[in-house]
Amino acid sequence: QFDIKNSNILDNDSLELERLCAALRENPNLEVALHVHTNTRQKSHRLCMILSKQRAENIRLFLDRRSIQAQRVQLVPEGCENPLQDCFVKKCNDAENHKNDRVEVVVLKK
């Protein structure tokens, strides 16, 4: 997860990304897609997509600094198109909406 309003990678998230880097180093054939989601606090799908792309760029920088080959990790900005909590339809509290701030890992190749 990210901070609810921005694209900064939080300390807990960096630990998860470090684990992903370790898995990629240990498994040289492993390829993954990271689906980057946002909350609906941005109030428009366009703004959600901008935030999602910024988050994806920060993840790419994180991986690049650790020498993870870009072609092994696809970054898929999702914006707020596939929320866990649909806060556009119902009124959500911050905790419910924050569940939408996430990165989902999909294994493409083992």
Secondary structure, DSSP 8 states (H G I E B T S, - for coil): -B-TTS--B-HHHHHHHHHHHHHHHH-TT-EEEEEEE--STTSSHHHHHHHHHHHHHHHHHHHHHTT--GGGEEEEEEETSS-SS-TTTS---HHHHHTT-EEEEEEEE-
